[in-house]
Amino acid sequence: MLQYPVELPHEAVHLFHDDETGLRAVVAIHSTALGPAIGGCRVQRYASESDATRDALRLSEAMTYKNALAGLDFGGGKAVIMLPDDGAFDRPKLFAAFGRCVQSLCGRFVTAEDAGSTVADMQAVARTTPHVAGLPQRANGLGGDPSPWTARGVFLAMRAAVAEQGGGGLDGAVVGVQGLGHVGMVLADLLNGAGAKLLVSDIDETRVAHAVARFGAERVAPDKIVTAPMDILAPCALGGAIDTTTVHRVQARLICGGANNQLAHPALGLELARRGILYAPDYLVNAGGIIAVCAEYRGGDVAAIEAKVADIGPRLVATMRAADQHGGTPNLLVDRQARRIVAEGWSRRRAA
């Protein structure tokens, strides 16, 4: 009905409505082969419920791949909340209602913050369900906004890819950061510390002005950043930065960012490779946040998070070498690897 192509079918898609709070939400559970589905709660305005559902479907599939590749004992899921048309809604009550929706799934889905939601929102969710993470940071360092972990994983992956390509370090490299939200701004800070020259773009001019003042960055219009001359492009806004038009106009030699679903379609990775552009699969390099969320939910520790995030760079390098040795593109190679991990998870469950 939604005409959404998937390699692995979704286990369940739930549509929730709450008249009292104005909540309209979609929870897509893509796979529980490796454990309960886990994924953030995206909050934004959608043109229709079909658009929101389609977004949840694609994001949840990416979470399955992300969690599998990161070696996490969780499956993939995603929640999407459609912002009410009335801007005067009661936000804590809306998220408490969303928590009741999560609770009704009996532990098959665990949520956390994502684009458009916050730690405070997750506190409201926690009033009505225990199946939530991204709560205020504890004394042991777990919890809080996981975005800095996402940014750190992307930074480490970028640095490793540049070194593997024989480019030395990031000092002097021109890096375009598209989107200066929680992940993009932290990534810009890390890149600035490494000596990179920054091009920045965001629909929020206040964020751009902050980056220009703090990092000496150069502002680029939002509709120009993807195709501007640069060494590295870091998409950190919403998905689809690389589509059938921009794929032919990208001038960077490496694409490595924090956004989910950076390719409008996986086949675009082939065109990037044909043009000599390395695409670092988003669900491989931006796993730092979900690694932190899972550790918080299961009771891990910061040292374990640091170790898993540090593995992201070497994992990308191994993928690059496999692509060179066996052919194919990094994103299609890790797609197959993730599907194999999920299939093995189902086999273990059937045998148990």
C-alpha positions as CSV (number, residue, x, y, z in Angstrom):
1,M,0.0,0.0,0.0
2,L,2.8,2.4,0.9
3,Q,5.0,1.2,-2.1
4,Y,8.1,1.0,0.1
5,P,10.7,-1.4,-1.1
6,V,12.5,-3.4,1.6
7,E,15.0,-6.2,1.7
8,L,13.5,-7.6,4.9
9,P,9.8,-7.3,5.7
10,H,8.7,-5.5,8.8
11,E,7.3,-7.5,11.6
12,A,4.8,-4.9,12.7
13,V,3.6,-1.4,12.1
14,H,1.5,0.3,14.7
15,L,-0.6,3.5,14.2
16,F,-1.6,5.3,17.4
17,H,-4.1,8.1,17.9
18,D,-5.0,9.9,21.1
19,D,-7.8,12.5,20.8
20,E,-7.2,14.1,24.2
21,T,-3.5,15.1,23.5
22,G,-3.6,15.3,19.7
23,L,-1.0,12.4,19.5
24,R,-0.6,10.8,16.1
25,A,2.3,8.3,16.1
26,V,3.7,5.5,14.1
27,V,5.9,2.7,15.6
28,A,7.5,0.5,13.0
29,I,9.1,-2.7,14.3
30,H,11.4,-4.0,11.6
31,S,13.1,-6.9,13.3
32,T,13.4,-8.5,16.8
33,A,15.7,-11.3,15.6
34,L,18.6,-10.0,17.8
35,G,16.4,-8.7,20.7
36,P,13.7,-6.1,21.3
37,A,13.5,-3.4,18.7
38,I,15.1,-0.1,19.7
39,G,15.1,3.2,18.0
40,G,14.5,6.9,18.7
41,C,11.3,8.9,18.5
42,R,11.4,11.4,15.6
43,V,9.0,14.4,15.9
44,Q,8.2,16.6,12.9
45,R,5.5,17.8,10.7
46,Y,4.4,15.5,7.9
47,A,2.1,16.1,5.0
48,S,0.2,12.9,5.7
49,E,0.0,9.8,7.8
50,S,1.3,7.9,4.8
51,D,4.4,10.0,4.7
52,A,5.0,9.6,8.4
53,T,4.6,5.8,8.1
54,R,6.9,5.6,5.1
55,D,9.6,7.5,7.1
56,A,9.2,5.2,10.1
57,L,9.5,2.1,7.8
58,R,12.7,3.2,6.3
59,L,14.2,4.5,9.5
60,S,13.4,1.3,11.4
61,E,15.0,-0.8,8.7
62,A,18.2,1.2,9.0
63,M,18.1,0.7,12.8
64,T,18.1,-3.1,12.3
65,Y,21.2,-2.8,10.1
66,K,22.8,-0.3,12.5
67,N,22.3,-2.4,15.6
68,A,23.4,-5.6,13.9
69,L,26.6,-4.1,12.6
70,A,27.4,-2.5,16.0
71,G,27.1,-5.9,17.6
72,L,24.1,-4.9,19.8
73,D,21.6,-7.4,21.2
74,F,18.7,-5.3,19.9
75,G,16.6,-5.3,16.8
76,G,15.5,-2.3,14.8
77,G,12.5,-0.1,15.3
78,K,11.5,3.6,15.0
79,A,8.8,5.8,16.3
80,V,7.5,8.9,14.5
81,I,5.2,11.5,16.0
82,M,3.4,13.8,13.7
83,L,3.4,17.3,15.2
84,P,-0.1,18.5,15.9
85,D,-1.4,21.2,13.6
86,D,-2.2,23.2,16.7
87,G,1.1,24.5,18.1
88,A,-0.5,25.0,21.5
89,F,-0.5,21.3,22.5
90,D,0.6,20.1,25.9
91,R,4.0,18.5,25.2
92,P,4.4,16.5,28.4
93,K,0.9,15.1,28.1
94,L,1.5,14.2,24.5
95,F,4.7,12.3,25.3
96,A,3.1,10.6,28.3
97,A,0.4,9.4,25.9
98,F,3.1,8.2,23.6
99,G,4.6,6.3,26.5
100,R,1.4,4.5,26.9
101,C,1.6,3.4,23.3
102,V,5.1,2.1,23.8
103,Q,3.9,0.3,27.0
104,S,1.1,-1.4,25.0
105,L,3.8,-3.2,22.9
106,C,4.9,-5.1,26.0
107,G,8.7,-4.6,25.7
108,R,9.0,-5.4,22.0
109,F,10.0,-1.7,21.3
110,V,12.3,0.6,23.3
111,T,12.4,4.3,22.5
112,A,14.7,7.3,23.1
113,E,15.1,10.8,21.8
114,D,15.8,11.6,18.1
115,A,15.4,14.6,15.8
116,G,12.7,16.8,17.3
117,S,12.6,15.2,20.8
118,T,14.6,15.8,23.9
119,V,15.7,14.4,27.3
120,A,12.7,16.2,28.9
121,D,10.4,14.5,26.4
122,M,11.8,11.1,27.3
123,Q,11.2,11.9,31.0
124,A,7.5,12.4,30.1
125,V,7.5,9.1,28.3
126,A,9.1,7.4,31.3
127,R,6.0,8.4,33.4
128,T,4.0,5.7,31.5
129,T,6.5,3.1,30.4
130,P,9.9,1.7,31.5
131,H,10.8,1.0,27.9
132,V,12.7,4.2,27.3
133,A,16.2,5.5,27.4
134,G,17.9,8.9,26.8
135,L,16.9,10.0,30.3
136,P,18.9,12.6,32.4
137,Q,22.5,11.7,32.8
138,R,23.3,9.6,35.9
139,A,26.3,10.0,38.2
140,N,28.0,7.1,36.3
141,G,27.9,9.0,33.1
142,L,25.2,6.9,31.4
143,G,22.1,8.6,30.0
144,G,21.5,12.1,28.7
145,D,21.6,13.3,25.1
146,P,23.3,10.6,23.1
147,S,24.2,13.0,20.2
148,P,27.8,13.6,21.3
149,W,28.4,9.9,21.0
150,T,27.0,9.9,17.5
151,A,29.2,12.8,16.5
152,R,32.3,11.1,18.0
153,G,31.7,7.9,16.0
154,V,31.3,9.9,12.8
155,F,34.5,11.9,13.5
156,L,36.5,8.7,14.2
157,A,35.1,7.1,11.0
158,M,36.0,10.2,9.0
159,R,39.5,10.3,10.4
160,A,40.0,6.6,9.7
161,A,38.7,6.8,6.2
162,V,41.0,9.7,5.3
163,A,44.0,7.9,6.7
164,E,43.1,4.7,4.8
165,Q,42.9,6.8,1.6
166,G,46.4,8.0,2.2
167,G,45.3,11.5,3.0
168,G,47.0,11.8,6.4
169,G,44.8,13.6,8.9
170,L,42.0,16.1,8.9
171,D,44.2,19.1,9.4
172,G,43.5,21.5,6.6
173,A,40.8,19.4,5.0
174,V,37.7,21.3,3.9
175,V,34.7,19.7,5.4
176,G,31.1,20.7,4.8
177,V,28.7,20.1,7.7
178,Q,25.1,20.0,6.5
179,G,22.8,20.5,9.6
180,L,24.0,22.0,12.9
181,G,21.7,20.3,15.3
182,H,22.9,18.3,18.3
183,V,25.1,16.0,16.2
184,G,26.3,18.4,13.6
185,M,27.4,21.1,16.0
186,V,29.4,18.6,18.1
187,L,30.9,17.2,15.0
188,A,31.9,20.7,13.8
189,D,33.6,21.2,17.2
190,L,35.6,18.0,16.9
191,L,36.6,18.8,13.3
192,N,37.6,22.3,14.3
193,G,39.8,20.8,17.0
194,A,41.4,18.6,14.4
195,G,42.3,21.6,12.2
196,A,39.7,21.1,9.5
197,K,38.3,24.1,7.6
198,L,34.5,24.2,7.9
199,L,31.7,25.0,5.6
200,V,28.4,25.0,7.4
201,S,24.8,25.2,6.6
202,D,21.5,25.0,8.5
203,I,18.0,26.3,8.0
204,D,18.4,28.0,11.4
205,E,20.5,31.0,10.8
206,T,21.2,31.3,14.6
207,R,23.1,28.0,14.5
208,V,25.0,29.1,11.4
209,A,26.0,32.4,13.0
210,H,27.2,30.5,16.2
211,A,29.4,28.1,14.1
212,V,30.8,31.0,12.1
213,A,31.7,32.9,15.3
214,R,33.0,29.9,17.2
215,F,34.9,27.9,14.6
216,G,35.6,30.5,11.9
217,A,33.4,28.5,9.6
218,E,32.2,29.7,6.2
219,R,28.4,29.8,5.7
220,V,26.9,28.1,2.7
221,A,23.3,28.3,1.6
222,P,21.2,25.1,2.5
223,D,20.5,24.4,-1.1
224,K,24.2,24.7,-2.1
225,I,26.1,22.8,0.7
226,V,25.8,19.3,-0.8
227,T,27.3,20.3,-4.1
228,A,29.8,22.9,-2.9
229,P,33.6,22.3,-3.5
230,M,35.0,20.5,-0.5
231,D,37.1,17.4,0.5
232,I,34.5,15.8,2.8
233,L,30.7,16.1,3.0
234,A,29.1,15.4,6.4
235,P,25.3,15.2,6.1
236,C,23.9,15.8,9.6
237,A,20.4,17.0,8.8
238,L,17.4,14.8,7.7
239,G,17.8,12.1,5.2
240,G,17.9,12.1,1.4
241,A,20.8,14.6,0.9
242,I,22.1,12.4,-1.9
243,D,19.3,12.0,-4.5
244,T,19.2,11.4,-8.3
245,T,20.1,15.1,-8.9
246,T,22.8,15.8,-6.3
247,V,24.6,12.4,-6.8
248,H,26.0,13.8,-10.1
249,R,27.0,17.1,-8.6
250,V,28.7,16.2,-5.4
251,Q,32.4,17.4,-5.5
252,A,33.6,15.9,-2.2
253,R,35.6,12.7,-2.3
254,L,34.3,11.3,0.9
255,I,30.7,11.4,2.3
256,C,30.6,10.6,6.0
257,G,27.9,12.1,8.3
258,G,25.5,11.6,11.1
259,A,22.2,11.8,9.3
260,N,20.1,8.6,8.7
261,N,19.2,7.5,5.2
262,Q,21.6,9.9,3.5
263,L,21.0,8.1,0.2
264,A,17.5,8.6,-1.3
265,H,18.0,5.0,-2.6
266,P,20.8,2.5,-1.9
267,A,21.6,2.1,-5.6
268,L,23.0,5.7,-5.6
269,G,26.0,4.3,-3.8
270,L,27.0,2.7,-7.1
271,E,26.9,6.0,-8.9
272,L,29.0,7.6,-6.1
273,A,31.6,4.8,-6.4
274,R,31.6,5.2,-10.2
275,R,32.6,8.8,-9.7
276,G,35.3,7.9,-7.2
277,I,33.5,9.1,-4.2
278,L,33.6,7.0,-1.0
279,Y,30.2,6.8,0.7
280,A,30.7,5.8,4.4
281,P,27.4,3.9,5.2
282,D,25.4,6.1,7.6
283,Y,24.1,3.2,9.7
284,L,27.7,2.0,10.2
285,V,29.3,5.4,11.2
286,N,26.5,7.0,13.1
287,A,25.9,4.2,15.6
288,G,27.5,5.9,18.6
289,G,24.2,7.3,19.9
290,I,22.4,4.0,19.8
291,I,25.4,2.3,21.4
292,A,25.1,4.7,24.3
293,V,21.3,4.3,24.5
294,C,21.6,0.5,24.7
295,A,24.2,0.7,27.4
296,E,22.0,3.0,29.4
297,Y,18.9,0.8,29.0
298,R,20.8,-2.4,29.8
299,G,23.0,-1.0,32.6
300,G,26.4,-0.9,30.9
301,D,29.2,1.5,31.6
302,V,30.9,4.4,29.8
303,A,34.1,2.5,29.2
304,A,32.1,-0.1,27.2
305,I,30.5,2.7,25.2
306,E,33.9,4.2,24.4
307,A,35.3,0.9,23.3
308,K,32.3,0.1,21.0
309,V,32.4,3.6,19.5
310,A,36.1,3.3,18.9
311,D,35.4,0.2,16.8
312,I,33.5,2.2,14.3
313,G,36.6,3.6,12.5
314,P,38.3,0.1,12.1
315,R,34.9,-1.4,11.0
316,L,34.7,1.2,8.2
317,V,38.2,0.6,7.1
318,A,37.6,-3.2,6.9
319,T,34.5,-2.4,4.8
320,M,36.6,-0.2,2.5
321,R,39.2,-2.9,2.0
322,A,36.6,-5.5,1.3
323,A,35.0,-3.3,-1.3
324,D,38.4,-2.9,-3.0
325,Q,39.2,-6.6,-2.8
326,H,35.9,-8.1,-3.8
327,G,34.2,-5.3,-5.7
328,G,30.8,-3.7,-4.8
329,T,30.2,-0.6,-2.7
330,P,30.5,-0.2,1.0
331,N,26.8,0.4,1.6
332,L,25.8,-2.7,-0.3
333,L,28.5,-4.8,1.4
334,V,27.3,-3.8,4.9
335,D,23.7,-4.3,3.8
336,R,24.5,-8.0,3.1
337,Q,26.5,-8.3,6.3
338,A,23.7,-6.9,8.4
339,R,21.1,-9.2,6.7
340,R,23.4,-12.2,7.4
341,I,23.7,-11.3,11.1
342,V,19.9,-10.9,11.4
343,A,19.3,-14.3,9.6
344,E,21.7,-15.9,12.0
345,G,19.8,-14.4,14.9
346,W,16.6,-15.9,13.7
347,S,18.3,-19.3,13.3
348,R,19.5,-19.2,16.9
349,R,16.0,-18.3,18.1
350,R,14.4,-21.1,16.2
351,A,17.0,-23.6,17.6
352,A,16.6,-22.4,21.2
